Amino acid sequence: MTAPRKAYFVGGGIASLAAAAFLIRDGGMAGSRITVLEAGPVLGGSLDGAGDAERGYSMRGGRMLTTDNYECTWDLFKAIPSLAQPGRSVFDETREFNEQHVSHARARLVDSRRAKVPVASMGFSMRDRLELLALANAEESALGSGCITDHLSPAFFQTEFWFMWVTTFAFQPWHSAVEFRRYLHRFMLEFSRIETLAGVKRTVLNQYDSLVVPLQRWLESQGVRLVADCTVTDLDHHTVDGRFEVIALHGRLNGQAEILQLEDDDLVFVQNGSMTDAASLGSMTIAPPKLKKAHGGSWTLWEKLAEGRPSFGRPAAFNSCIAQSAWASFTVTLKDPAFFELMQRFSGNEAGTGGLVTFTDSNWLMSIVLAHQPHFANQPADVQVFWGYGLFPDRIGNFVAKAMADCTGAEILLELCGHLRFDVETVAGVGRANCIPCRMPYITSMFMPRAPGDRPLPVPPGTKNFAFISQFVEIPLDTVFTVEFSVRAAQMAVYQLLGITKPIPPVTPHDKSLHARFDALVKAMK
C-alpha cells in the first residue's frame, strides 16, 4: 500500500505558509504530512516584525493592502481564526479595524519649505498624459524588457503623481515598464485616490503579528511541522519519462548536514529568490553592514536549479545590480509622545489615518508613516513606533553629509528632523528614541526589467512533483511586491499539482470598469 504523499516547503515565507494552508483546506492533506523548512530563526519571510521596547522594534517593511484587490489573500484569511477575537477570522478583524481607522492623508507630500504640496492636481502636462496613456494601452509584448524611462519623458518624473505613485509602490524610473503598466491596470482604483491613500488598508498590528502569527498558529494546530534554522542547499532529482522529479533534499539543520529522501508522490515547493535576502540591521550608533547575495543564500538554490533549464527562469535578471534594486528603511521606537504629537499637529492626521508623508526635496526621497498604536503585540501603552524609508540610499543627505546607507540611526533621525524642522533634542534626546536602520540590497529586485522566460511558471512545464512559489514567478495580470502575489502563486501551484478544479479567485478587472476608467481619466486631466 502506498503511503499518503507528503509536501515539503523550502523557505518559510508567506507563500509557503499560504500553500500549506491550501493543501489542508482545499487539498484535504493532513497537516502532519506537511513540513516547512526555513533557513532563518523565524518564519514569515519578508513579513517580519521583531524587538521590544528596550532593545527597539524593527521591521524591514510594510505591505500595502486593499479590499478591492487581494482576492486570494482575503479568501485565505477568511478561514484563519483571529487570535484576538475568538469566533472571528483575520479578515473580519482587519475589515472592522479599517472601518474604524479610515485612511485620508492630509500631508501626503511635503516640500523643502515644510509646506504641504497641493495634490488635487497630478501635475501632468498634455505630453505626460499622452505618454502615460500610450504606456497603459501598450501590449506587454511591445514593451519587452524596457524601462519606464523608455516611455515617459524626464518631466513626468517631477510630477506630483510620480512622487505619490513611486513612494506608495516603490518604483524607480529604471524599473520594468511591463510591471509599471501592470500596476496602472491592477490598481486603477488607486489612481483616483492616490493623494489621500483612501484605498489603502492596514492590519491591526504589523503584518507579522497580524497575518503571519495567526496563520502559523493555525498550521501548527493542524499538525504542520515548522522547522527553523534549516537551510536547503541542493535537490537531488532525476528525469522520468521526460519529467523533472525531485527525489531528495540536501541541507543543514542547526549546522548539521542532513539528507531527506522523498517517497513516490511527495511534493516540493521552493521559494526562489528573496527581496529581503542579505538585509542587515544597524543601530543608533552603527550603520547596517553592506551584504550581498553571497551572505544570504536565498538565490543560490534557484541559480543551481535554473542552470541549463530555461523553463526554470533566469535569476540573473533580478539579482545582478544592487544599485538598481536597493533601498533602506528604518524603524523608530519612542518613549516620549512628543514626536507623535508634533506630527499630528503638522499633518492634521492622527496616527493610523494619514499613510505616507513624503519629503519631495529629500535627496534620499524619504517617507515616513505613523501607524495606529500599538503596532506590535508586545508594545507597552507608553511607547510609540513608526517606520520610514528612502528610495535613494546612495545619495548624500540634505542635512547629514553621508549617504543614507552609511548612516547610523541617530543620523537618520537628524535628517528626518531637518526636513520637518523639528528640534532633534525634542525627538531624539537621550533615551527618548531608538532608530534601527535597515539596508536591503534586493528589495525591489522583482521590479527589474525582465523578458519573457526570466520568471518561471509556478509549476514549470516538464516537472512532476515540483513548484516555485515566490515573487519571481510568472502570473498573468498580477503585480509583484504584494502579499497577494505570493498567496496567488501558492494557490496556483497547489491546485495544479493536486489537480484541484475549484476556481481560483480571478484578478478583479477594475481596468475594465467604466466607472473606474472614468475616475482615472478625470484625475489625469487635473
ROBA-658526 format. One record per residue (C-alpha): residue in three letters; z, x, y; residue number from 1. Coordinates in pm, 1 decimal, always signed. Each point is the difference from the previous one (the first is absolute). Layout:
residues N
- aa_Z_X_Y_i
- ALA_Z_X_Y_NUM .
...
END
This chain:
residues 526
- aa_Z_X_Y_i
- MET_+0.0_+0.0_+0.0_1 .
- THR_-98.3_+140.9_+339.8_2 .
- ALA_+288.7_+46.3_+243.5_3 .
- PRO_-23.8_-188.2_+332.2_4 .
- ARG_-177.1_+204.4_+263.9_5 .
- LYS_+194.5_+189.9_+263.3_6 .
- ALA_-84.9_+85.0_+359.0_7 .
- TYR_+73.5_+320.7_+189.4_8 .
- PHE_-22.2_+49.4_+375.9_9 .
- VAL_-47.8_+340.9_+158.4_10 .
- GLY_+162.9_-35.0_+340.3_11 .
- GLY_+269.0_-242.4_+111.1_12 .
- GLY_-148.4_-139.8_+320.2_13 .
- ILE_-47.2_-364.6_+88.9_14 .
- ALA_-327.6_-17.2_-196.7_15 .
- SER_+171.9_+99.7_-324.4_16 .
- LEU_+295.9_-230.0_+56.7_17 .
- ALA_-233.5_-289.2_+79.8_18 .
- ALA_-218.7_+69.9_-303.6_19 .
- ALA_+306.4_+3.7_-224.9_20 .
- ALA_+95.0_-340.0_+138.7_21 .
- PHE_-350.1_-137.6_-62.3_22 .
- LEU_+10.1_+130.6_-359.8_23 .
- ILE_+316.9_-201.2_-55.9_24 .
- ARG_-76.2_-310.4_+206.3_25 .
- ASP_-367.4_-48.9_-79.4_26 .
- GLY_-58.3_+221.6_-304.3_27 .
- GLY_+298.8_-108.7_-204.5_28 .
- MET_+102.0_+360.3_-72.0_29 .
- ALA_+366.1_+63.5_-72.6_30 .
- GLY_+164.8_+210.5_+270.5_31 .
- SER_+141.4_+229.7_-268.5_32 .
- ARG_-358.1_+109.4_-76.5_33 .
- ILE_-57.3_+125.0_+355.6_34 .
- THR_+93.1_+345.5_+136.6_35 .
- VAL_-41.1_+118.7_+360.1_36 .
- LEU_+6.3_+379.1_+51.4_37 .
- GLU_+77.6_+118.4_+353.0_38 .
- ALA_-4.2_+365.7_+109.0_39 .
- GLY_+253.9_-50.8_+277.0_40 .
- PRO_+365.2_-101.5_-16.7_41 .
- VAL_-64.6_-354.0_+128.0_42 .
- LEU_-266.9_-258.6_-77.1_43 .
- GLY_-196.9_-183.9_+266.1_44 .
- GLY_-253.6_+263.0_+102.6_45 .
- SER_-93.9_-21.0_+367.4_46 .
- LEU_+219.4_-308.1_+49.6_47 .
- ASP_+310.5_+208.6_+50.9_48 .
- GLY_+325.0_-31.1_+189.1_49 .
- ALA_+306.3_+216.4_-46.6_50 .
- GLY_+307.4_+146.1_+161.7_51 .
- ASP_+320.7_-123.3_+154.8_52 .
- ALA_+168.3_-23.5_+337.5_53 .
- GLU_+155.8_+346.9_-22.6_54 .
- ARG_-298.5_+201.4_-126.3_55 .
- GLY_-253.7_-215.4_+180.1_56 .
- TYR_-252.9_-246.7_-136.7_57 .
- SER_-359.3_+90.5_-74.8_58 .
- MET_-319.6_-179.7_-92.3_59 .
- ARG_-339.5_+160.1_+7.1_60 .
- GLY_-172.1_-314.3_+121.7_61 .
- GLY_-9.1_-376.5_+17.9_62 .
- ARG_-272.9_-232.0_-123.7_63 .
- MET_-143.6_-287.8_+196.9_64 .
- LEU_+6.8_-332.0_-185.0_65 .
- THR_-169.6_-330.2_+76.8_66 .
- THR_+19.1_-339.8_-166.0_67 .
- ASP_-366.6_-65.4_+80.2_68 .
- ASN_-102.7_+281.9_-235.4_69 .
- TYR_+203.3_+178.3_-272.3_70 .
- GLU_-101.2_-257.4_-257.2_71 .
- CYS_+93.8_+199.0_-312.3_72 .
- THR_+319.0_+138.4_+153.7_73 .
- TRP_+147.1_-338.4_+85.5_74 .
- ASP_-118.1_-145.9_-330.7_75 .
- LEU_+206.6_+270.4_-170.0_76 .
- PHE_+309.1_-24.9_+218.0_77 .
- LYS_+16.0_-376.9_-37.3_78 .
- ALA_+111.4_+83.9_-354.8_79 .
- ILE_+252.8_+273.5_+89.0_80 .
- PRO_+355.8_-126.3_+69.5_81 .
- SER_+164.7_+81.8_+330.1_82 .
- LEU_+307.0_+219.6_-32.9_83 .
- ALA_+165.0_-152.8_+306.2_84 .
- GLN_-80.5_-368.6_-53.5_85 .
- PRO_+53.9_-117.9_-358.4_86 .
- GLY_-249.4_-258.6_-111.8_87 .
- ARG_-262.8_+110.0_+249.9_88 .
- SER_-285.4_+249.1_-23.2_89 .
- VAL_-74.3_+309.8_+205.8_90 .
- PHE_-292.3_-192.7_+149.4_91 .
- ASP_+228.5_-288.9_+99.2_92 .
- GLU_+251.8_+223.4_+176.7_93 .
- THR_-276.0_+197.4_+175.1_94 .
- ARG_-171.7_-312.7_+128.7_95 .
- GLU_+327.5_-146.8_+124.9_96 .
- PHE_+91.4_+327.6_+172.2_97 .
- ASN_-331.9_+7.8_+186.7_98 .
- GLU_+38.2_-361.1_+109.5_99 .
- GLN_+326.1_+105.9_+162.3_100 .
- HIS_-128.7_+330.6_+144.5_101 .
- VAL_-346.8_-54.6_+142.8_102 .
- SER_-198.8_+301.3_+123.0_103 .
- HIS_-123.1_-20.7_+358.2_104 .
- ALA_-27.4_+343.9_+158.3_105 .
- ARG_+53.3_+11.8_+377.2_106 .
- ALA_-42.6_+376.5_+36.9_107 .
- ARG_-275.5_+84.7_-246.0_108 .
- LEU_-147.5_+283.3_+211.5_109 .
- VAL_+185.7_+215.5_+253.1_110 .
- ASP_-169.5_+256.1_+225.7_111 .
- SER_+115.6_+323.1_+163.1_112 .
- ARG_+149.0_-191.3_+294.2_113 .
- ARG_+228.1_-185.0_-244.0_114 .
- ALA_-198.4_-308.9_+83.4_115 .
- LYS_-91.4_-264.4_-255.3_116 .
- VAL_-376.8_+6.5_-36.4_117 .
- PRO_-160.7_-346.7_+38.0_118 .
- VAL_-142.9_-92.0_-339.3_119 .
- ALA_-147.1_-345.1_+56.1_120 .
- SER_-333.6_+180.4_+27.3_121 .
- MET_-125.7_+225.8_-277.5_122 .
- GLY_-160.7_+230.1_+257.5_123 .
- PHE_-348.9_-23.7_-152.3_124 .
- SER_-320.2_+72.3_+185.0_125 .
- MET_-311.3_-187.7_-110.0_126 .
- ARG_-109.6_+313.9_-184.3_127 .
- ASP_+333.6_+8.1_-185.4_128 .
- ARG_-42.8_-363.0_-105.1_129 .
- LEU_-353.8_+50.2_-126.3_130 .
- GLU_+88.4_+316.2_-193.4_131 .
- LEU_+307.8_-159.0_-156.4_132 .
- LEU_-200.8_-307.1_-99.0_133 .
- ALA_-272.2_+216.8_-154.1_134 .
- LEU_+257.2_+195.5_-200.8_135 .
- ALA_+173.3_-316.7_-120.0_136 .
- ASN_-331.0_-153.1_-109.6_137 .
- ALA_-137.7_+312.5_-170.0_138 .
- GLU_-22.6_+21.5_-377.3_139 .
- GLU_+230.2_+256.1_-160.9_140 .
- SER_-301.5_+164.6_-160.3_141 .
- ALA_-145.5_+60.4_+345.8_142 .
- LEU_+322.7_+158.5_+127.2_143 .
- GLY_+16.1_+244.5_-291.7_144 .
- SER_+258.5_+273.4_+40.1_145 .
- GLY_-14.1_-12.8_+379.0_146 .
- CYS_+291.3_+18.9_+243.7_147 .
- ILE_+104.2_-259.4_+256.0_148 .
- THR_-125.0_+234.3_+272.9_149 .
- ASP_-350.7_-24.1_-144.9_150 .
- HIS_-15.2_-361.7_+112.9_151 .
- LEU_+217.9_-33.8_+311.1_152 .
- SER_-36.8_+178.4_+334.1_153 .
- PRO_+275.8_+224.5_+145.5_154 .
- ALA_+106.4_-262.3_+255.5_155 .
- PHE_+93.3_-241.5_-280.8_156 .
- PHE_+285.4_+229.0_-103.5_157 .
- GLN_+166.6_-45.7_+339.6_158 .
- THR_+6.5_-379.7_-10.3_159 .
- GLU_+320.1_-200.0_-29.0_160 .
- PHE_-135.7_-143.2_-324.0_161 .
- TRP_-33.8_+343.6_-158.1_162 .
- PHE_+352.1_+106.9_+99.0_163 .
- MET_+144.5_-316.9_-151.8_164 .
- TRP_-220.1_-7.3_-310.9_165 .
- VAL_+36.7_+369.8_-82.2_166 .
- THR_+378.6_+3.2_+33.4_167 .
- THR_+39.4_-322.8_-197.2_168 .
- PHE_-213.1_+123.3_-290.8_169 .
- ALA_+7.8_+383.9_+48.2_170 .
- PHE_-372.1_+67.8_+22.9_171 .
- GLN_-145.8_+312.3_+158.9_172 .
- PRO_-347.9_+22.7_+158.4_173 .
- TRP_-117.5_+234.2_-276.7_174 .
- HIS_+97.3_-238.1_-280.4_175 .
- SER_-226.7_-209.8_-219.8_176 .
- ALA_-230.8_-245.4_+175.1_177 .
- VAL_-10.9_-203.9_-321.3_178 .
- GLU_+378.4_-38.4_-7.0_179 .
- PHE_+12.3_-82.0_+372.5_180 .
- ARG_-259.9_-271.8_-57.7_181 .
- ARG_+200.9_-137.4_-291.4_182 .
- TYR_+305.7_-23.5_+223.8_183 .
- LEU_-195.9_-190.3_+264.6_184 .
- HIS_-90.3_-258.5_-263.1_185 .
- ARG_+323.2_-7.8_-201.6_186 .
- PHE_+223.7_-23.8_+306.5_187 .
- MET_-224.8_-207.8_+222.6_188 .
- LEU_+292.5_-230.3_+80.0_189 .
- GLU_+188.7_+298.9_+142.6_190 .
- PHE_-283.9_+70.6_+242.2_191 .
- SER_+95.6_-303.2_+208.6_192 .
- ARG_+373.7_+83.0_+6.5_193 .
- ILE_+2.8_+379.0_-14.1_194 .
- GLU_+167.9_+24.7_+341.7_195 .
- THR_+312.8_-188.1_-115.4_196 .
- LEU_-2.3_+85.8_-372.9_197 .
- ALA_+72.4_-368.3_-57.4_198 .
- GLY_-156.8_+16.1_-345.2_199 .
- VAL_+219.0_+285.1_-122.8_200 .
- LYS_+272.3_-92.1_-245.8_201 .
- ARG_+300.5_+213.9_-87.6_202 .
- THR_+230.1_+20.9_-298.5_203 .
- VAL_+368.5_-77.9_+50.9_204 .
- LEU_+93.6_+366.7_-41.8_205 .
- ASN_-218.6_+307.4_-41.4_206 .
- GLN_-263.2_-45.4_-268.2_207 .
- TYR_+182.0_+209.7_-258.5_208 .
- ASP_+310.3_-217.8_+14.8_209 .
- SER_-194.6_-326.5_+42.4_210 .
- LEU_-292.8_+47.2_-240.9_211 .
- VAL_+53.5_+295.2_-233.3_212 .
- VAL_+365.4_-56.7_-90.1_213 .
- PRO_-33.3_-371.3_-93.1_214 .
- LEU_-314.3_+73.6_-203.4_215 .
- GLN_+166.2_+295.0_-172.3_216 .
- ARG_+309.7_-205.5_-82.1_217 .
- TRP_-216.2_-275.3_-148.7_218 .
- LEU_-193.1_+250.4_-212.8_219 .
- GLU_+324.6_+153.2_-123.5_220 .
- SER_+126.4_-346.9_-91.6_221 .
- GLN_-314.0_-40.7_-209.6_222 .
- GLY_+71.4_+322.6_-188.1_223 .
- VAL_-257.9_+224.0_+171.4_224 .
- ARG_+83.0_+369.4_-33.5_225 .
- LEU_-6.2_+171.0_+340.8_226 .
- VAL_+9.6_+378.6_-29.7_227 .
- ALA_+49.9_+222.3_+305.8_228 .
- ASP_-45.6_+377.3_+29.4_229 .
- CYS_-286.0_-8.9_-251.4_230 .
- THR_-325.4_+168.5_+101.1_231 .
- VAL_-308.2_-70.8_-211.7_232 .
- THR_-219.0_+309.7_+15.9_233 .
- ASP_-285.7_-82.3_-237.2_234 .
- LEU_-145.5_-257.1_-237.3_235 .
- ASP_-134.9_+66.4_-346.7_236 .
- HIS_-306.4_-212.7_-64.9_237 .
- HIS_-298.3_-35.9_-226.8_238 .
- THR_-321.2_-199.0_-4.2_239 .
- VAL_-51.5_-274.8_-255.9_240 .
- ASP_-330.9_-187.6_-8.3_241 .
- GLY_-77.3_+143.9_+341.3_242 .
- ARG_+326.5_-122.1_+156.7_243 .
- PHE_+269.6_+216.1_+161.5_244 .
- GLU_+338.1_-58.9_-166.3_245 .
- VAL_+336.3_+154.0_+91.2_246 .
- ILE_+201.0_+107.6_-305.2_247 .
- ALA_+294.3_+195.9_+147.6_248 .
- LEU_+184.3_+77.4_+324.5_249 .
- HIS_+123.0_+349.4_+89.2_250 .
- GLY_+278.0_+41.5_+253.2_251 .
- ARG_+336.3_+134.1_+101.6_252 .
- LEU_+312.7_-214.1_-13.7_253 .
- ASN_+293.5_+145.7_+191.6_254 .
- GLY_-172.9_+338.1_-21.2_255 .
- GLN_-62.6_-9.9_-375.9_256 .
- ALA_-351.0_-14.5_-148.9_257 .
- GLU_-75.4_-324.9_-182.0_258 .
- ILE_-297.3_-143.1_-191.4_259 .
- LEU_-27.6_-374.7_-49.9_260 .
- GLN_-239.2_-105.5_-275.8_261 .
- LEU_-166.8_-337.4_+45.6_262 .
- GLU_-69.8_-254.1_-271.9_263 .
- ASP_-308.2_-215.8_-45.9_264 .
- ASP_-47.7_-255.6_+280.1_265 .
- ASP_+255.8_+163.9_+230.8_266 .
- LEU_-98.2_-10.1_+368.2_267 .
- VAL_+23.6_+265.4_+272.8_268 .
- PHE_-3.7_-70.5_+373.7_269 .
- VAL_-26.7_+295.3_+239.9_270 .
- GLN_+78.7_-2.1_+370.8_271 .
- ASN_-271.6_+237.7_+117.5_272 .
- GLY_+77.2_+184.2_+321.9_273 .
- SER_+272.1_-78.0_+250.6_274 .
- MET_+0.6_-45.5_+375.8_275 .
- THR_+357.0_+132.6_+18.9_276 .
- ASP_-59.5_+300.8_-223.6_277 .
- ALA_+155.4_+319.3_+142.7_278 .
- ALA_+191.4_-198.5_+262.6_279 .
- SER_+298.2_+191.7_+137.7_280 .
- LEU_+307.2_-78.1_+209.4_281 .
- GLY_+168.5_+192.4_+277.7_282 .
- SER_+320.2_-54.8_+193.3_283 .
- MET_+132.9_-0.2_+355.1_284 .
- THR_-19.9_+380.5_-2.6_285 .
- ILE_-279.5_+78.5_-249.7_286 .
- ALA_-365.9_-104.3_-0.5_287 .
- PRO_-146.8_-129.6_-328.3_288 .
- PRO_-149.9_+276.6_-216.4_289 .
- LYS_-380.1_+6.9_-18.7_290 .
- LEU_-88.7_-79.2_-359.0_291 .
- LYS_-335.6_-55.1_-169.1_292 .
- LYS_-115.8_-172.9_-317.2_293 .
- ALA_+96.7_+302.1_-210.3_294 .
- HIS_+363.6_-75.2_+87.4_295 .
- GLY_-21.6_-366.9_-91.9_296 .
- GLY_-214.2_-35.1_-310.1_297 .
- SER_-108.8_-362.9_+39.6_298 .
- TRP_-365.9_+96.0_+20.4_299 .
- THR_-5.6_+248.1_-288.3_300 .
- LEU_-31.4_-243.2_-289.6_301 .
- TRP_-280.9_-195.6_+167.8_302 .
- GLU_-184.3_+325.6_+72.8_303 .
- LYS_+26.4_+100.6_-367.1_304 .
- LEU_-117.5_-338.0_-126.1_305 .
- ALA_-288.7_-26.5_+247.3_306 .
- GLU_-145.5_+341.0_-83.8_307 .
- GLY_-331.9_-64.7_-170.5_308 .
- ARG_+52.3_-379.6_+8.9_309 .
- PRO_-179.8_-156.0_+298.7_310 .
- SER_+133.6_-347.2_-83.8_311 .
- PHE_+355.0_+128.4_+63.3_312 .
- GLY_-71.4_+61.1_+367.9_313 .
- ARG_+8.7_+304.6_+224.9_314 .
- PRO_+349.6_+91.1_+127.6_315 .
- ALA_-138.5_+268.6_+231.6_316 .
- ALA_-145.8_-271.8_+223.1_317 .
- PHE_+355.1_-90.9_+98.2_318 .
- ASN_+226.1_+306.6_-25.6_319 .
- SER_-210.6_+283.2_+142.2_320 .
- CYS_+86.2_-13.6_+372.5_321 .
- ILE_+362.7_-37.4_+106.4_322 .
- ALA_-102.0_+22.0_+366.5_323 .
- GLN_-178.9_-333.4_-41.7_324 .
- SER_+255.6_-179.3_-216.5_325 .
- ALA_+342.2_+104.0_+135.8_326 .
- TRP_+243.8_-158.9_+235.7_327 .
- ALA_+373.4_+16.2_+53.0_328 .
- SER_+273.3_-262.9_+11.0_329 .
- PHE_+369.3_-4.3_+83.3_330 .
- THR_+300.2_-220.1_-72.3_331 .
- VAL_+287.6_-15.5_+246.8_332 .
- THR_+355.9_-102.0_-89.1_333 .
- LEU_+214.9_-98.4_+298.4_334 .
- LYS_+375.3_-42.5_+31.8_335 .
- ASP_-20.6_-129.1_+355.1_336 .
- PRO_-180.1_-323.4_+99.3_337 .
- ALA_-118.8_+146.8_+332.6_338 .
- PHE_-358.2_+72.8_-113.3_339 .
- PHE_-53.4_-347.1_-147.2_340 .
- GLU_+145.1_-161.2_+313.2_341 .
- LEU_-224.4_+209.6_+225.7_342 .
- MET_-307.1_-79.5_-210.5_343 .
- GLN_+75.1_-371.7_+0.8_344 .
- ARG_+27.0_-3.0_+380.2_345 .
- PHE_-316.3_+207.3_+37.8_346 .
- SER_-219.8_-173.9_-256.8_347 .
- GLY_+128.6_-355.8_+27.3_348 .
- ASN_+27.7_-15.2_-378.4_349 .
- GLU_+306.2_-21.3_-218.7_350 .
- ALA_-12.9_+236.6_-295.6_351 .
- GLY_-216.4_-149.5_-271.7_352 .
- THR_-224.5_-204.7_+230.2_353 .
- GLY_-204.9_+263.7_+181.5_354 .
- GLY_-191.1_+202.4_-254.7_355 .
- LEU_-145.6_+333.0_+107.4_356 .
- VAL_+38.8_+150.2_+347.3_357 .
- THR_-277.5_+257.2_+49.8_358 .
- PHE_-7.7_+264.1_+274.1_359 .
- THR_-369.0_+17.8_+87.5_360 .
- ASP_+25.0_+328.3_+191.6_361 .
- SER_+207.3_+172.8_-265.4_362 .
- ASN_-171.4_+315.2_-122.6_363 .
- TRP_+138.5_-88.1_-343.7_364 .
- LEU_-100.0_-367.9_+42.5_365 .
- MET_+360.0_-86.9_-76.4_366 .
- SER_+113.1_-350.6_-96.3_367 .
- ILE_+342.3_-139.6_-86.1_368 .
- VAL_+120.6_-325.8_-152.4_369 .
- LEU_+348.8_-149.6_+10.3_370 .
- ALA_+46.4_-218.6_-307.6_371 .
- HIS_+252.7_-277.0_-40.4_372 .
- GLN_+342.0_+147.1_-82.4_373 .
- PRO_+128.5_+88.8_-250.1_374 .
- HIS_-308.8_+168.2_-142.2_375 .
- PHE_+168.8_+153.4_-305.6_376 .
- ALA_+213.1_-170.2_-261.4_377 .
- ASN_+290.8_+240.8_+56.1_378 .
- GLN_-25.4_+12.9_+380.6_379 .
- PRO_+328.4_-64.4_+187.8_380 .
- ALA_+3.6_-263.2_+272.4_381 .
- ASP_+66.9_+254.6_+274.3_382 .
- VAL_-300.5_+220.2_-93.6_383 .
- GLN_-361.2_-51.6_+108.7_384 .
- VAL_-317.0_+147.5_-151.3_385 .
- PHE_-353.7_+21.7_+137.4_386 .
- TRP_-323.4_+164.9_-109.8_387 .
- GLY_-294.1_+162.9_+174.7_388 .
- TYR_-305.2_+210.3_-60.0_389 .
- GLY_-268.2_+210.7_+168.1_390 .
- LEU_-366.3_-2.0_-95.5_391 .
- PHE_-70.6_+345.6_+145.5_392 .
- PRO_+273.5_+228.6_-136.9_393 .
- ASP_-202.2_+315.1_+68.6_394 .
- ARG_+1.3_-48.6_+378.5_395 .
- ILE_+247.7_+139.6_+252.4_396 .
- GLY_+236.9_-264.5_+135.0_397 .
- ASN_+13.5_-129.4_+357.3_398 .
- PHE_+365.6_+94.7_+45.4_399 .
- VAL_+55.0_+246.8_-285.3_400 .
- ALA_-229.0_+302.2_-9.4_401 .
- LYS_-48.9_-15.1_-376.5_402 .
- ALA_-219.8_-180.8_-246.3_403 .
- MET_+173.6_-302.4_-147.9_404 .
- ALA_-29.4_+150.4_-349.2_405 .
- ASP_+207.6_+296.6_+119.6_406 .
- CYS_+271.8_-204.8_+166.2_407 .
- THR_+356.5_-61.5_-107.5_408 .
- GLY_+151.2_-345.6_+19.0_409 .
- ALA_+173.9_+88.7_+325.9_410 .
- GLU_-331.2_+105.4_+156.4_411 .
- ILE_-170.7_-322.5_-109.8_412 .
- LEU_+277.4_-199.6_+167.0_413 .
- LEU_-47.6_+205.7_+315.9_414 .
- GLU_-372.9_-83.3_-0.5_415 .
- LEU_+70.1_-369.4_-58.0_416 .
- CYS_+253.3_-17.7_+280.2_417 .
- GLY_-251.9_+168.6_+229.3_418 .
- HIS_-254.6_-276.0_-55.8_419 .
- LEU_+261.9_-270.7_+50.0_420 .
- ARG_+171.2_+179.2_+290.9_421 .
- PHE_+333.5_-39.5_-175.8_422 .
- ASP_+273.9_+260.8_+50.9_423 .
- VAL_+1.8_+191.7_-326.2_424 .
- GLU_+379.6_+40.7_+20.0_425 .
- THR_+37.1_-377.1_+0.4_426 .
- VAL_-206.2_-36.5_-314.9_427 .
- ALA_+52.9_+322.9_-189.9_428 .
- GLY_+332.4_+131.6_+117.1_429 .
- VAL_+223.7_+184.9_-243.2_430 .
- GLY_+50.9_-212.9_-310.7_431 .
- ARG_-191.0_-298.4_+135.7_432 .
- ALA_-338.8_+49.2_-166.9_433 .
- ASN_-144.1_+157.9_-312.1_434 .
- CYS_-378.4_+28.2_-2.8_435 .
- ILE_-159.3_+99.0_-332.7_436 .
- PRO_-363.9_+107.1_+40.4_437 .
- CYS_-251.1_-30.2_-282.2_438 .
- ARG_-330.1_+181.2_-47.6_439 .
- MET_-264.0_-173.0_-216.8_440 .
- PRO_-314.5_+209.0_-54.2_441 .
- TYR_-191.9_-264.9_-198.9_442 .
- ILE_+129.8_-321.5_+152.5_443 .
- THR_-345.6_-131.5_+101.0_444 .
- SER_-198.0_+180.3_-269.4_445 .
- MET_-125.6_-334.8_-134.6_446 .
- PHE_-167.0_-58.5_+340.4_447 .
- MET_-214.7_+312.0_-35.5_448 .
- PRO_-378.0_-56.8_+3.0_449 .
- ARG_-118.3_-77.2_-350.7_450 .
- ALA_-317.9_-61.8_-193.8_451 .
- PRO_-55.1_-242.1_-288.6_452 .
- GLY_+160.7_+147.4_-310.5_453 .
- ASP_+265.8_+201.6_+183.1_454 .
- ARG_+253.1_-263.1_-107.3_455 .
- PRO_+7.3_-104.5_-367.0_456 .
- LEU_+19.2_-360.0_-111.0_457 .
- PRO_+350.0_-104.2_-115.8_458 .
- VAL_-132.0_+4.7_-356.1_459 .
- PRO_-282.5_+256.5_-2.7_460 .
- PRO_-300.8_-83.6_-217.1_461 .
- GLY_+5.2_+163.0_-342.2_462 .
- THR_+379.1_-3.6_-35.2_463 .
- LYS_+205.1_-178.9_-264.3_464 .
- ASN_+369.2_+6.0_+87.8_465 .
- PHE_+11.3_+154.0_+345.5_466 .
- ALA_+15.4_-109.4_+364.3_467 .
- PHE_+48.5_+139.2_+350.1_468 .
- ILE_+230.7_-194.7_+234.1_469 .
- SER_+41.8_+136.0_+350.9_470 .
- GLN_-134.4_+6.3_+353.6_471 .
- PHE_-292.5_+206.3_-130.0_472 .
- VAL_-188.3_-250.4_-214.7_473 .
- GLU_-297.0_-215.5_+92.4_474 .
- ILE_+74.0_-366.6_+68.2_475 .
- PRO_-273.0_-204.1_+169.5_476 .
- LEU_+96.9_-148.7_+339.2_477 .
- ASP_+363.7_+113.0_+1.1_478 .
- THR_+155.8_+260.6_+230.3_479 .
- VAL_+208.6_+309.7_-74.8_480 .
- PHE_+331.5_+100.7_+157.7_481 .
- THR_+148.2_-336.8_-92.1_482 .
- VAL_+246.5_-110.8_-265.1_483 .
- GLU_-255.7_-263.0_-91.9_484 .
- PHE_-259.8_+258.0_-103.3_485 .
- SER_+239.9_+161.7_-247.7_486 .
- VAL_+113.4_-333.4_-143.7_487 .
- ARG_-357.6_-130.9_-29.4_488 .
- ALA_-110.2_+320.0_-176.4_489 .
- ALA_+289.4_-40.7_-242.7_490 .
- GLN_-84.6_-361.8_-73.6_491 .
- MET_-369.5_+76.1_-50.0_492 .
- ALA_+76.7_+283.3_-242.5_493 .
- VAL_+249.7_-201.6_-205.2_494 .
- TYR_-224.2_-303.4_-24.6_495 .
- GLN_-303.7_+204.0_-105.5_496 .
- LEU_+178.4_+206.5_-264.1_497 .
- LEU_+177.0_-304.2_-146.6_498 .
- GLY_-296.7_-233.2_+31.4_499 .
- ILE_+195.7_-248.8_+212.9_500 .
- THR_-231.7_-272.9_+128.7_501 .
- LYS_+237.9_-149.6_+254.8_502 .
- PRO_-163.7_+35.0_+345.0_503 .
- ILE_+132.8_+272.5_+227.9_504 .
- PRO_+71.1_-133.2_+351.7_505 .
- PRO_-320.5_+73.0_+195.3_506 .
- VAL_-22.3_+188.9_+328.1_507 .
- THR_+25.8_-280.2_+255.9_508 .
- PRO_-332.4_-14.5_+190.0_509 .
- HIS_+142.6_-33.8_+351.7_510 .
- ASP_-317.2_+163.3_+128.4_511 .
- LYS_-192.1_-305.6_-123.2_512 .
- SER_+222.3_-240.2_+195.1_513 .
- LEU_-175.1_-136.7_+309.2_514 .
- HIS_+338.3_-40.2_+169.2_515 .
- ALA_+99.3_+362.0_-61.5_516 .
- ARG_-342.2_+130.9_+103.3_517 .
- PHE_+10.0_-206.4_+320.7_518 .
- ASP_+348.7_+126.0_+91.4_519 .
- ALA_-109.6_+358.5_-62.9_520 .
- LEU_-313.7_-49.0_+211.4_521 .
- VAL_+200.9_-145.3_+288.0_522 .
- LYS_+241.7_+294.3_-16.0_523 .
- ALA_-286.1_+249.8_-4.0_524 .
- MET_-151.1_-152.1_+312.5_525 .
- LYS_+315.1_+57.0_+204.3_526 .
END
